[in-house]
Amino acid sequence: MKDRVALRSTSACVQNVLLLTQAAVIEDAERQGLLHPYTGSRIFEGTVGSTGISLATIARARYMSLSLPLVSC
């Protein structure tokens, strides 16, 4: 039951969109030669929210390092 609620949650949809958007940005940087998967490339992103969670997921899957300096609002 809990999984069904999460799938219908608006915040879950937003997080999925963020993940897909960030994945596209990372893949584009890889095509341009700016990032290299499986080599320990480092991603820097100032964030205070779910963007950092999305980037952490992508970086972990591609064996990249991630630095998330917290910005003040």
Distance bins in CASP14 RR format, pairs under 12 A and 6 or more apart:
PFRMAT RR
TARGET T0000
AUTHOR 0000-0000-0000
RMODE 2
METHOD distances of the structure
MODEL  1
1 7 0 0 0 0 0 1 0 0 0 0 0
1 8 0 0 0 0 0 1 0 0 0 0 0
2 8 0 0 0 0 0 1 0 0 0 0 0
2 9 0 0 0 0 0 1 0 0 0 0 0
2 12 0 0 0 0 0 1 0 0 0 0 0
3 9 0 0 0 0 0 1 0 0 0 0 0
3 12 0 0 0 0 0 1 0 0 0 0 0
4 12 0 0 0 0 0 1 0 0 0 0 0
5 11 0 0 0 0 0 1 0 0 0 0 0
5 12 0 0 0 0 1 0 0 0 0 0 0
6 12 1 0 1 0 0 0 0 0 0 0 0
6 13 0 0 0 0 0 1 0 0 0 0 0
6 15 0 0 0 0 1 0 0 0 0 0 0
6 16 0 0 0 0 0 1 0 0 0 0 0
7 13 0 0 0 0 1 0 0 0 0 0 0
7 15 0 0 0 0 0 1 0 0 0 0 0
7 16 0 0 0 0 1 0 0 0 0 0 0
9 15 0 0 0 0 1 0 0 0 0 0 0
9 16 0 0 0 0 0 1 0 0 0 0 0
10 16 0 0 0 0 0 1 0 0 0 0 0
10 17 0 0 0 0 0 1 0 0 0 0 0
11 17 0 0 0 0 0 1 0 0 0 0 0
11 18 0 0 0 0 0 1 0 0 0 0 0
11 49 0 0 0 0 0 1 0 0 0 0 0
11 50 0 0 0 0 1 0 0 0 0 0 0
11 53 0 0 0 0 0 1 0 0 0 0 0
12 18 0 0 0 0 0 1 0 0 0 0 0
12 19 0 0 0 0 0 1 0 0 0 0 0
12 50 0 0 0 0 0 1 0 0 0 0 0
13 19 0 0 0 0 0 1 0 0 0 0 0
13 20 0 0 0 0 0 1 0 0 0 0 0
13 50 0 0 0 0 0 1 0 0 0 0 0
14 20 0 0 0 0 0 1 0 0 0 0 0
14 21 0 0 0 0 0 1 0 0 0 0 0
14 49 0 0 0 0 0 1 0 0 0 0 0
14 50 1 0 0 1 0 0 0 0 0 0 0
14 51 0 0 0 0 0 1 0 0 0 0 0
14 53 0 0 0 0 0 1 0 0 0 0 0
14 54 0 0 0 0 0 1 0 0 0 0 0
15 21 0 0 0 0 0 1 0 0 0 0 0
15 22 0 0 0 0 0 1 0 0 0 0 0
15 49 0 0 0 0 0 1 0 0 0 0 0
15 50 1 0 1 0 0 0 0 0 0 0 0
15 51 0 0 0 0 1 0 0 0 0 0 0
15 52 0 0 0 0 0 1 0 0 0 0 0
15 53 1 0 0 1 0 0 0 0 0 0 0
15 54 1 0 0 1 0 0 0 0 0 0 0
15 55 0 0 0 0 0 1 0 0 0 0 0
15 57 0 0 0 0 1 0 0 0 0 0 0
16 22 0 0 0 0 0 1 0 0 0 0 0
16 23 0 0 0 0 0 1 0 0 0 0 0
16 50 0 0 0 0 0 1 0 0 0 0 0
16 53 0 0 0 0 0 1 0 0 0 0 0
16 54 0 0 0 0 1 0 0 0 0 0 0
16 57 0 0 0 0 0 1 0 0 0 0 0
17 23 0 0 0 0 0 1 0 0 0 0 0
17 24 0 0 0 0 0 1 0 0 0 0 0
17 50 0 0 0 0 0 1 0 0 0 0 0
17 51 0 0 0 0 0 1 0 0 0 0 0
17 54 0 0 0 0 1 0 0 0 0 0 0
18 24 0 0 0 0 0 1 0 0 0 0 0
18 25 0 0 0 0 0 1 0 0 0 0 0
18 45 0 0 0 0 0 1 0 0 0 0 0
18 47 0 0 0 0 0 1 0 0 0 0 0
18 49 0 0 0 0 1 0 0 0 0 0 0
18 50 1 0 1 0 0 0 0 0 0 0 0
18 51 1 0 1 0 0 0 0 0 0 0 0
18 52 0 0 0 0 1 0 0 0 0 0 0
18 53 0 0 0 0 1 0 0 0 0 0 0
18 54 1 0 1 0 0 0 0 0 0 0 0
18 55 0 0 0 0 1 0 0 0 0 0 0
18 56 0 0 0 0 0 1 0 0 0 0 0
18 57 0 0 0 0 1 0 0 0 0 0 0
18 58 0 0 0 0 0 1 0 0 0 0 0
19 25 0 0 0 0 0 1 0 0 0 0 0
19 26 0 0 0 0 0 1 0 0 0 0 0
19 50 0 0 0 0 1 0 0 0 0 0 0
19 51 0 0 0 0 1 0 0 0 0 0 0
19 52 0 0 0 0 0 1 0 0 0 0 0
19 53 0 0 0 0 1 0 0 0 0 0 0
19 54 1 0 1 0 0 0 0 0 0 0 0
19 55 0 0 0 0 1 0 0 0 0 0 0
19 56 0 0 0 0 0 1 0 0 0 0 0
19 57 1 0 0 1 0 0 0 0 0 0 0
19 58 1 0 0 1 0 0 0 0 0 0 0
19 59 0 0 0 0 0 1 0 0 0 0 0
19 61 0 0 0 0 0 1 0 0 0 0 0
20 26 0 0 0 0 0 1 0 0 0 0 0
20 27 0 0 0 0 0 1 0 0 0 0 0
20 54 0 0 0 0 1 0 0 0 0 0 0
20 57 0 0 0 0 0 1 0 0 0 0 0
20 58 0 0 0 0 0 1 0 0 0 0 0
21 27 0 0 0 0 0 1 0 0 0 0 0
21 28 0 0 0 0 0 1 0 0 0 0 0
21 50 0 0 0 0 0 1 0 0 0 0 0
21 51 0 0 0 0 1 0 0 0 0 0 0
21 54 1 0 0 1 0 0 0 0 0 0 0
21 55 0 0 0 0 0 1 0 0 0 0 0
21 58 0 0 0 0 0 1 0 0 0 0 0
22 28 0 0 0 0 0 1 0 0 0 0 0
22 29 0 0 0 0 0 1 0 0 0 0 0
22 43 0 0 0 0 1 0 0 0 0 0 0
22 45 0 0 0 0 1 0 0 0 0 0 0
22 47 0 0 0 0 0 1 0 0 0 0 0
22 50 0 0 0 0 1 0 0 0 0 0 0
22 51 1 0 0 1 0 0 0 0 0 0 0
22 52 0 0 0 0 1 0 0 0 0 0 0
22 53 0 0 0 0 1 0 0 0 0 0 0
22 54 1 0 1 0 0 0 0 0 0 0 0
22 55 1 0 1 0 0 0 0 0 0 0 0
22 56 0 0 0 0 1 0 0 0 0 0 0
22 57 0 0 0 0 1 0 0 0 0 0 0
22 58 1 0 1 0 0 0 0 0 0 0 0
22 59 0 0 0 0 1 0 0 0 0 0 0
22 61 0 0 0 0 0 1 0 0 0 0 0
22 62 0 0 0 0 0 1 0 0 0 0 0
22 66 0 0 0 0 0 1 0 0 0 0 0
23 29 0 0 0 0 0 1 0 0 0 0 0
23 30 0 0 0 0 0 1 0 0 0 0 0
23 37 0 0 0 0 0 1 0 0 0 0 0
23 43 0 0 0 0 0 1 0 0 0 0 0
23 54 1 0 0 1 0 0 0 0 0 0 0
23 55 0 0 0 0 1 0 0 0 0 0 0
23 57 0 0 0 0 1 0 0 0 0 0 0
23 58 1 0 1 0 0 0 0 0 0 0 0
23 59 0 0 0 0 0 1 0 0 0 0 0
23 61 0 0 0 0 1 0 0 0 0 0 0
23 62 0 0 0 0 1 0 0 0 0 0 0
24 30 0 0 0 0 0 1 0 0 0 0 0
24 31 0 0 0 0 0 1 0 0 0 0 0
24 54 0 0 0 0 0 1 0 0 0 0 0
24 58 0 0 0 0 0 1 0 0 0 0 0
25 31 0 0 0 0 0 1 0 0 0 0 0
25 32 0 0 0 0 0 1 0 0 0 0 0
25 34 0 0 0 0 0 1 0 0 0 0 0
25 35 0 0 0 0 1 0 0 0 0 0 0
25 43 0 0 0 0 1 0 0 0 0 0 0
25 45 0 0 0 0 1 0 0 0 0 0 0
25 51 0 0 0 0 0 1 0 0 0 0 0
25 54 0 0 0 0 0 1 0 0 0 0 0
25 55 0 0 0 0 1 0 0 0 0 0 0
25 58 0 0 0 0 1 0 0 0 0 0 0
25 59 0 0 0 0 0 1 0 0 0 0 0
26 32 0 0 0 0 0 1 0 0 0 0 0
26 33 0 0 0 0 0 1 0 0 0 0 0
26 34 0 0 0 0 1 0 0 0 0 0 0
26 35 1 0 0 1 0 0 0 0 0 0 0
26 36 0 0 0 0 0 1 0 0 0 0 0
26 37 0 0 0 0 1 0 0 0 0 0 0
26 41 0 0 0 0 1 0 0 0 0 0 0
26 43 1 0 0 1 0 0 0 0 0 0 0
26 45 0 0 0 0 0 1 0 0 0 0 0
26 54 0 0 0 0 1 0 0 0 0 0 0
26 55 1 0 0 1 0 0 0 0 0 0 0
26 56 0 0 0 0 0 1 0 0 0 0 0
26 57 0 0 0 0 0 1 0 0 0 0 0
26 58 1 0 1 0 0 0 0 0 0 0 0
26 59 0 0 0 0 1 0 0 0 0 0 0
26 60 0 0 0 0 0 1 0 0 0 0 0
26 61 0 0 0 0 1 0 0 0 0 0 0
26 62 1 0 0 1 0 0 0 0 0 0 0
26 64 0 0 0 0 1 0 0 0 0 0 0
26 66 0 0 0 0 0 1 0 0 0 0 0
27 33 0 0 0 0 0 1 0 0 0 0 0
27 34 0 0 0 0 0 1 0 0 0 0 0
27 35 0 0 0 0 1 0 0 0 0 0 0
27 37 0 0 0 0 1 0 0 0 0 0 0
27 58 0 0 0 0 1 0 0 0 0 0 0
27 61 0 0 0 0 0 1 0 0 0 0 0
27 62 0 0 0 0 1 0 0 0 0 0 0
28 34 0 0 0 0 1 0 0 0 0 0 0
28 35 0 0 0 0 1 0 0 0 0 0 0
29 35 1 0 1 0 0 0 0 0 0 0 0
29 36 0 0 0 0 1 0 0 0 0 0 0
29 37 0 0 0 0 0 1 0 0 0 0 0
29 41 0 0 0 0 1 0 0 0 0 0 0
29 42 0 0 0 0 0 1 0 0 0 0 0
29 43 0 0 0 0 1 0 0 0 0 0 0
29 44 0 0 0 0 0 1 0 0 0 0 0
29 45 0 0 0 0 0 1 0 0 0 0 0
29 55 0 0 0 0 0 1 0 0 0 0 0
29 58 0 0 0 0 0 1 0 0 0 0 0
29 59 0 0 0 0 0 1 0 0 0 0 0
29 62 0 0 0 0 0 1 0 0 0 0 0
29 64 0 0 0 0 0 1 0 0 0 0 0
30 36 1 0 0 1 0 0 0 0 0 0 0
30 37 1 0 0 1 0 0 0 0 0 0 0
30 38 0 0 0 0 0 1 0 0 0 0 0
30 39 0 0 0 0 0 1 0 0 0 0 0
30 41 0 0 0 0 1 0 0 0 0 0 0
30 43 0 0 0 0 0 1 0 0 0 0 0
30 58 0 0 0 0 0 1 0 0 0 0 0
30 62 0 0 0 0 1 0 0 0 0 0 0
30 64 0 0 0 0 1 0 0 0 0 0 0
31 37 0 0 0 0 0 1 0 0 0 0 0
33 39 0 0 0 0 0 1 0 0 0 0 0
33 41 0 0 0 0 1 0 0 0 0 0 0
34 41 0 0 0 0 1 0 0 0 0 0 0
34 42 0 0 0 0 0 1 0 0 0 0 0
34 43 0 0 0 0 0 1 0 0 0 0 0
34 44 0 0 0 0 0 1 0 0 0 0 0
34 64 0 0 0 0 0 1 0 0 0 0 0
35 41 1 0 1 0 0 0 0 0 0 0 0
35 42 0 0 0 0 1 0 0 0 0 0 0
35 43 1 0 0 1 0 0 0 0 0 0 0
35 44 0 0 0 0 0 1 0 0 0 0 0
35 55 0 0 0 0 0 1 0 0 0 0 0
35 58 0 0 0 0 0 1 0 0 0 0 0
35 59 0 0 0 0 1 0 0 0 0 0 0
35 62 0 0 0 0 1 0 0 0 0 0 0
35 63 0 0 0 0 0 1 0 0 0 0 0
35 64 1 0 0 1 0 0 0 0 0 0 0
35 65 0 0 0 0 0 1 0 0 0 0 0
35 66 0 0 0 0 0 1 0 0 0 0 0
36 42 0 0 0 0 0 1 0 0 0 0 0
36 43 0 0 0 0 0 1 0 0 0 0 0
36 62 0 0 0 0 1 0 0 0 0 0 0
36 63 0 0 0 0 1 0 0 0 0 0 0
36 64 0 0 0 0 1 0 0 0 0 0 0
36 65 0 0 0 0 0 1 0 0 0 0 0
37 43 0 0 0 0 0 1 0 0 0 0 0
37 58 0 0 0 0 1 0 0 0 0 0 0
37 59 0 0 0 0 1 0 0 0 0 0 0
37 60 0 0 0 0 0 1 0 0 0 0 0
37 61 0 0 0 0 1 0 0 0 0 0 0
37 62 1 0 1 0 0 0 0 0 0 0 0
37 63 1 0 0 1 0 0 0 0 0 0 0
37 64 1 0 0 1 0 0 0 0 0 0 0
37 65 0 0 0 0 0 1 0 0 0 0 0
38 59 0 0 0 0 0 1 0 0 0 0 0
38 60 0 0 0 0 0 1 0 0 0 0 0
38 61 0 0 0 0 0 1 0 0 0 0 0
38 62 1 0 0 1 0 0 0 0 0 0 0
38 63 1 0 1 0 0 0 0 0 0 0 0
38 64 0 0 0 0 1 0 0 0 0 0 0
38 65 0 0 0 0 0 1 0 0 0 0 0
39 62 0 0 0 0 1 0 0 0 0 0 0
39 63 1 0 0 1 0 0 0 0 0 0 0
39 64 1 0 0 1 0 0 0 0 0 0 0
39 65 0 0 0 0 1 0 0 0 0 0 0
40 59 0 0 0 0 1 0 0 0 0 0 0
40 60 0 0 0 0 0 1 0 0 0 0 0
40 62 0 0 0 0 1 0 0 0 0 0 0
40 63 1 0 0 1 0 0 0 0 0 0 0
40 64 1 0 1 0 0 0 0 0 0 0 0
40 65 1 0 1 0 0 0 0 0 0 0 0
40 66 0 0 0 0 0 1 0 0 0 0 0
41 58 0 0 0 0 0 1 0 0 0 0 0
41 59 0 0 0 0 1 0 0 0 0 0 0
41 62 0 0 0 0 1 0 0 0 0 0 0
41 63 0 0 0 0 1 0 0 0 0 0 0
41 64 1 0 1 0 0 0 0 0 0 0 0
41 65 1 0 0 1 0 0 0 0 0 0 0
41 66 0 0 0 0 1 0 0 0 0 0 0
41 67 0 0 0 0 0 1 0 0 0 0 0
42 55 0 0 0 0 0 1 0 0 0 0 0
42 59 0 0 0 0 1 0 0 0 0 0 0
42 62 0 0 0 0 0 1 0 0 0 0 0
42 63 0 0 0 0 0 1 0 0 0 0 0
42 64 1 0 0 1 0 0 0 0 0 0 0
42 65 1 0 1 0 0 0 0 0 0 0 0
42 66 1 0 0 1 0 0 0 0 0 0 0
42 67 1 0 0 1 0 0 0 0 0 0 0
42 68 0 0 0 0 0 1 0 0 0 0 0
43 51 0 0 0 0 0 1 0 0 0 0 0
43 52 0 0 0 0 1 0 0 0 0 0 0
43 54 0 0 0 0 0 1 0 0 0 0 0
43 55 1 0 0 1 0 0 0 0 0 0 0
43 56 0 0 0 0 1 0 0 0 0 0 0
43 57 0 0 0 0 0 1 0 0 0 0 0
43 58 0 0 0 0 1 0 0 0 0 0 0
43 59 1 0 1 0 0 0 0 0 0 0 0
43 60 0 0 0 0 0 1 0 0 0 0 0
43 62 0 0 0 0 1 0 0 0 0 0 0
43 63 0 0 0 0 0 1 0 0 0 0 0
43 64 1 0 1 0 0 0 0 0 0 0 0
43 65 1 0 0 1 0 0 0 0 0 0 0
43 66 1 0 1 0 0 0 0 0 0 0 0
43 67 1 0 0 1 0 0 0 0 0 0 0
43 68 0 0 0 0 1 0 0 0 0 0 0
43 69 0 0 0 0 0 1 0 0 0 0 0
44 52 0 0 0 0 0 1 0 0 0 0 0
44 55 0 0 0 0 1 0 0 0 0 0 0
44 59 0 0 0 0 0 1 0 0 0 0 0
44 64 0 0 0 0 0 1 0 0 0 0 0
44 65 0 0 0 0 1 0 0 0 0 0 0
44 66 0 0 0 0 1 0 0 0 0 0 0
44 67 1 0 1 0 0 0 0 0 0 0 0
44 68 0 0 0 0 1 0 0 0 0 0 0
44 69 1 0 0 1 0 0 0 0 0 0 0
44 71 0 0 0 0 0 1 0 0 0 0 0
45 51 1 0 0 1 0 0 0 0 0 0 0
45 52 1 0 0 1 0 0 0 0 0 0 0
45 53 0 0 0 0 0 1 0 0 0 0 0
45 54 0 0 0 0 1 0 0 0 0 0 0
45 55 1 0 1 0 0 0 0 0 0 0 0
45 56 0 0 0 0 1 0 0 0 0 0 0
45 58 0 0 0 0 0 1 0 0 0 0 0
45 59 0 0 0 0 1 0 0 0 0 0 0
45 64 0 0 0 0 0 1 0 0 0 0 0
45 65 0 0 0 0 0 1 0 0 0 0 0
45 66 1 0 0 1 0 0 0 0 0 0 0
45 67 1 0 0 1 0 0 0 0 0 0 0
45 68 1 0 1 0 0 0 0 0 0 0 0
45 69 0 0 0 0 1 0 0 0 0 0 0
45 70 0 0 0 0 0 1 0 0 0 0 0
45 71 0 0 0 0 1 0 0 0 0 0 0
46 52 0 0 0 0 1 0 0 0 0 0 0
46 55 0 0 0 0 1 0 0 0 0 0 0
46 66 0 0 0 0 0 1 0 0 0 0 0
46 67 0 0 0 0 1 0 0 0 0 0 0
46 68 1 0 0 1 0 0 0 0 0 0 0
46 69 1 0 1 0 0 0 0 0 0 0 0
46 70 1 0 0 1 0 0 0 0 0 0 0
46 71 1 0 1 0 0 0 0 0 0 0 0
46 72 0 0 0 0 0 1 0 0 0 0 0
46 73 0 0 0 0 0 1 0 0 0 0 0
47 53 0 0 0 0 1 0 0 0 0 0 0
47 54 0 0 0 0 1 0 0 0 0 0 0
47 55 1 0 0 1 0 0 0 0 0 0 0
47 56 0 0 0 0 1 0 0 0 0 0 0
47 66 0 0 0 0 0 1 0 0 0 0 0
47 67 0 0 0 0 0 1 0 0 0 0 0
47 68 1 0 1 0 0 0 0 0 0 0 0
47 69 0 0 0 0 1 0 0 0 0 0 0
47 70 1 0 0 1 0 0 0 0 0 0 0
47 71 1 0 0 1 0 0 0 0 0 0 0
47 72 0 0 0 0 0 1 0 0 0 0 0
47 73 0 0 0 0 0 1 0 0 0 0 0
48 68 0 0 0 0 1 0 0 0 0 0 0
48 69 0 0 0 0 0 1 0 0 0 0 0
48 70 1 0 0 1 0 0 0 0 0 0 0
48 71 1 0 0 1 0 0 0 0 0 0 0
48 72 0 0 0 0 1 0 0 0 0 0 0
48 73 1 0 0 1 0 0 0 0 0 0 0
49 55 0 0 0 0 0 1 0 0 0 0 0
49 56 0 0 0 0 0 1 0 0 0 0 0
49 68 0 0 0 0 1 0 0 0 0 0 0
49 70 0 0 0 0 1 0 0 0 0 0 0
49 71 0 0 0 0 0 1 0 0 0 0 0
49 73 0 0 0 0 0 1 0 0 0 0 0
50 56 0 0 0 0 0 1 0 0 0 0 0
50 57 0 0 0 0 0 1 0 0 0 0 0
50 68 0 0 0 0 0 1 0 0 0 0 0
51 57 0 0 0 0 0 1 0 0 0 0 0
51 58 0 0 0 0 0 1 0 0 0 0 0
51 66 0 0 0 0 0 1 0 0 0 0 0
51 68 0 0 0 0 1 0 0 0 0 0 0
51 70 0 0 0 0 0 1 0 0 0 0 0
51 71 0 0 0 0 0 1 0 0 0 0 0
52 58 0 0 0 0 1 0 0 0 0 0 0
52 59 0 0 0 0 1 0 0 0 0 0 0
52 60 0 0 0 0 0 1 0 0 0 0 0
52 66 1 0 0 1 0 0 0 0 0 0 0
52 67 0 0 0 0 0 1 0 0 0 0 0
52 68 1 0 1 0 0 0 0 0 0 0 0
52 69 0 0 0 0 0 1 0 0 0 0 0
52 70 0 0 0 0 0 1 0 0 0 0 0
52 71 0 0 0 0 0 1 0 0 0 0 0
53 59 0 0 0 0 0 1 0 0 0 0 0
53 60 0 0 0 0 0 1 0 0 0 0 0
53 66 0 0 0 0 0 1 0 0 0 0 0
53 68 0 0 0 0 1 0 0 0 0 0 0
54 60 0 0 0 0 0 1 0 0 0 0 0
54 61 0 0 0 0 0 1 0 0 0 0 0
54 66 0 0 0 0 0 1 0 0 0 0 0
54 68 0 0 0 0 0 1 0 0 0 0 0
55 61 0 0 0 0 0 1 0 0 0 0 0
55 62 0 0 0 0 0 1 0 0 0 0 0
55 64 0 0 0 0 1 0 0 0 0 0 0
55 65 0 0 0 0 0 1 0 0 0 0 0
55 66 1 0 1 0 0 0 0 0 0 0 0
55 67 0 0 0 0 1 0 0 0 0 0 0
55 68 1 0 0 1 0 0 0 0 0 0 0
56 62 0 0 0 0 0 1 0 0 0 0 0
56 64 0 0 0 0 0 1 0 0 0 0 0
56 65 0 0 0 0 0 1 0 0 0 0 0
56 66 1 0 1 0 0 0 0 0 0 0 0
56 67 0 0 0 0 0 1 0 0 0 0 0
56 68 1 0 0 1 0 0 0 0 0 0 0
57 64 0 0 0 0 0 1 0 0 0 0 0
57 66 0 0 0 0 1 0 0 0 0 0 0
58 64 1 0 0 1 0 0 0 0 0 0 0
58 65 0 0 0 0 0 1 0 0 0 0 0
58 66 0 0 0 0 1 0 0 0 0 0 0
59 65 1 0 0 1 0 0 0 0 0 0 0
59 66 1 0 1 0 0 0 0 0 0 0 0
59 67 0 0 0 0 1 0 0 0 0 0 0
59 68 0 0 0 0 1 0 0 0 0 0 0
60 66 1 0 0 1 0 0 0 0 0 0 0
END
